[in-house]
Amino acid sequence: MKSDANARADSDEGPFYRHLIASLARIEDGAILRFAFFALLAGTMGVLYVDYRELNANAPADLTYQPQPILPPASTEDGGGRARPDLTTAPDVLDEPLSIGLGSGGVLSLTGTIDPGSGQRFADEIAARGEYVSTVLLDSPGGSVNDALEIGRLILEKGLSTEVRDGGLCASSCPIIFASGTERIAGRDAAIGVHQIYAAALSASPIDALSVAGVAMSDAQNVTAEITRHLGEAGVDPALWIHALETPPDRLYYFTPEELEHYRLVTDMPDN
């Protein structure tokens, strides 16, 4: 009977193991390295694919986000202005992209957020049915400053009137549009307010917003110059925009009826 040591020796030197050792010896070192390289490459591609799927799944939320206009509280007594009048339009309607609808009596209603591209939509509407429009009725929390200027310039060019009714809202960039009317009608309980320009409001896309942020001061100054020039051309006292410059973006300065008349922002304010 063989000892345990001899049995292990015969097993180690058996035909199967001798064949395995011989096969491994015939594999070149280069082949082993190539196999290891391609295995590593395959693993890396698998990890990248998983990462890509996760990024792609998150893209709609992360890469297409459009900052929405905020409706911050009215300025405190120290900041001036007045408390915001009661609004009659539901907040979710005001949060929607700007809707443009022609009603009776030549009234073209602009309701909701002034989203990027709304200036072009307004121009298309005026080109198609502008002969029926006499007054632009506003109810908006504001939004894109550039689009507000586009709309305002066209209103001024066409000689249209603007209106904000009691319980209606015209905040942030919306007063630029309101100021553009040949006649500017506001209810005494209309909420008309301004605050500082911020980078997202200047941009037409999320990518642009990143570049705007890098030169926000210069852009804000340029746009402020455009706004004050536009106000002067419309017959409104540009000094009203000082309240915008003094009011942080997280607050709104709502004009009193007396201020609206003082700055010539309204030409008519019917009694209730």
Sequence and secondary structure as in RCSB ss.txt:
>XXXX:A:sequence
MKSDANARADSDEGPFYRHLIASLARIEDGAILRFAFFALLAGTMGVLYVDYRELNANAPADLTYQPQPILPPAS
TEDGGGRARPDLTTAPDVLDEPLSIGLGSGGVLSLTGTIDPGSGQRFADEIAARGEYVSTVLLDSPGGSVNDALE
IGRLILEKGLSTEVRDGGLCASSCPIIFASGTERIAGRDAAIGVHQIYAAALSASPIDALSVAGVAMSDAQNVTA
EITRHLGEAGVDPALWIHALETPPDRLYYFTPEELEHYRLVTDMPDN
>XXXX:A:secstr
   HHHHHHHHHTSHHHHHHHHHHHHS HHHHHHHHHHHHHHHHHHHHHHHHHHHHHHHHHHTS         B 
 TTT S       S HHHHHSB EEEE GGGEEEEESBB TTHHHHHHHHHHHHGGG  EEEEEB  B HHHHHH
HHHHHHHHT EEEE TT EEETTHHHHHTT SSEEE TT EEEE    HHHH SSHHHHHHHHHTHHHHHHHHHH
HHHHHHHHTT  GGGGHHHHHS TTSBEE  HHHHHHTT  SB    
